[in-house]
Amino acid sequence: MSARSIIGGSFSSAILAILMVCASAPPARADGIDARFLGHWVGTGKVFTDEGGHQSKLDRTIEVDIKPAGADGFEISNVLVTTFDPAGRGKSKSDQTDPEMAGRVFHPIDAGKRFAGQTDCTDPGGERGCVWARFEGDAMVIDAVTVDNQGRQNVMSSRRQLTTDGGMNVSFRRIVDGRLARIVEAGLIRRDK
């Protein structure tokens, strides 16, 4: 399946779809993030990449931290740990699954119905692009649009779905210039740091 069929056409169509979904999203909590999402989450998952024709599939340990920020906002960070052999030797940590999210604080807009990861999104080609979050029942959905310094258009979407057993399933997609470039799928549980 091509990335173009996944996003339903051009990059501008993808941006329009994200904006329409964000505009019609149901409220999270009137006073900010749903507390069930907060905490340190750890688990394993698969990372699929397709960069310039080079495809890879890796097993990864994934850590996600979601913490309150400001009066009604939140901050989220993701860390990937790559294990190079079955015995657990040769581990390497990367800073972020999506560097655009590093240290980003989401503030409520529209009385907590939606959250923005920036104060103004007039320039998706800026240093950190434009990012929005919303809650759909038991899921936190984050969408981002960036244009990198090489002029490539990036559309990223992640979904963190709470499970009935107290866990969280994570699904992440990155589309670069209309081509699906990265998929991350993981199952996480809450752990104290």
N, C-alpha and C positions, 0 to 999 in steps of 0.2 A: 504494500500500500504506500503510495507516495505521500509526502508531507502536504502537497497541494490538495490532495483529496481529504486529508485529515482536517485541514483548516478551512476547507471549502472555497479555495480560490486564492486570490492575491493577498499580499501582506496588508493592504488597506482594508480588505474584507475582514481579515483577522482582527485588526485594531477595532473596526466598527463593531464586530461581534463582542469583543471584550467590553467595550464601552457600554453597549446595550445591556449586557448581563449585569455589569456593575451598577448601572442605573436602576435596574429593577430588582436588585437583590433584597431578600427579606432581612429584617433587623437581626443583629446578633443578640446583644443584651443592651438595654437602654443605657447602662452605665459602663459599657466597654466589653472586653473579651470575655467569653464564656470560660469560667475557671477550670472546666474539665480539660481544656487544652494546655493549661499551664504546666510546666515541669520539665524535667530532663528525661528524654525518651531515647532508648537504645535498642538496636536490633540489627538484623542482617537483610541484605537485599541484593539485587542484581542491577548493574549499570551497563547499559548498551550504548555504544557511541558509534557514530559514523561521521568521521571527519576527513573530508577530502578523499573519499573512497576507501579509507582505512577503517575497517570495522572491528570492534572489540566487544567482548562480553566478560565482565569481571564480577566476582562476588565481593561484596564490601560490607564492612560493619559501618553503620550509620548512626550518628548521634544528632539529635535535634533538641535545642533548648528554646523554650517559649516562656518568656517572663513578662510581667507587667512593666509598663514604662509610662511615666507621666500619670495624669489623673485617670485616664480611661483608655490608654493605648497599650501596645505590646511590642516586644522586640523578639525576633526569631533568628536563630543561627543554625546552620547545618554543618556537620563535619563528617567527612568520609575517611575511613581507615582501610587501607588496602593491605591484605595479608598475602604474602608472596608464596607461602608453602603451607601444607596441611598441618604442620606442627606449630604454626603460629609464629614462626621466626620471620624476620624481615618485614616488619610493619612500617608503613609510611602514612602519615596523616596529611591530608590536604586541608586548607583553611576553610573552604566553602564548596558546597555542590554548585552554588550559583553566586559568584563573587558580588554581583549587583545587590545581593541581599545583606552583605556583611555589615553588621552594626546598624541596620535600618530599623527605625522606630516607626510603627504604624499608629497614626492618630485618627480618631473617629471623625467622620464627616457625616452630614445628614443625621445628626442625633444618634450616632452609633450604628446606623444601618450598614454603612460601608466604612472602610478604613483606607487611608492614603499613606503611602510610604514616602511622601515628599510634600512640600508645601505648595508647589506649583508644578504643573506638568505641561509647560509650553514647549519644552525642548527634549524629546526622547533621545536626541543625540547628545545630550549633556552627559556629564561624568557618570551618573548613576541611572539614567533613564526614568521611566515612570512605572510605578508599582501600586497596585490596589489589592485589598483583601476584603473578603466578605465571608459570612457564615451561611451555610445551607443546612439547616438541621444539625446533624452530627458531623458536619464537614467544614473545615476551613479551606477556602480556595484563595490562592494568590495568583494574580496575573501580572506579568511585566512586559513592557515594550521598551527595547533599547535599540540604538543604532551605534555600533562600535566605531572606533577610530579609523577603520578600513571601509566604513560605509555599509557594512553588512547589517541587515535588519534581523533582530532577534525577537521572537515571541516566546515567552516562557509561561507555563502554567503548572501549578502544583496543587495537589489536593491531599489534605490530611484528614482521613476519615476515622472517627472513633469507632471501635468495635464493641460488641456486646460483652466481650470478656475483659474489658478495661484496657485494651491495646489501641494501637493506631496504625492504620495502613497508609503508606505514603506513595503517591504517584506523581512523577515529575516529567514534563515534556519540554524540550527546547527545539524550536524550529528556527533555522538560520536561512535567510533568503528563500523561504518557502520550502526548505528541505528539512525533514526530521533528522536532527543531529544527535540528540541524546534522550534516553529514556531511563528513569530510575524507578524501580518498584521495590518496596520494602515493607516489612512488618516490624513494628516497634512495641516495646513495653515501657512503662514509666519506671525510672530508677532514680534513687537519690544520688546526688553527686558526691 
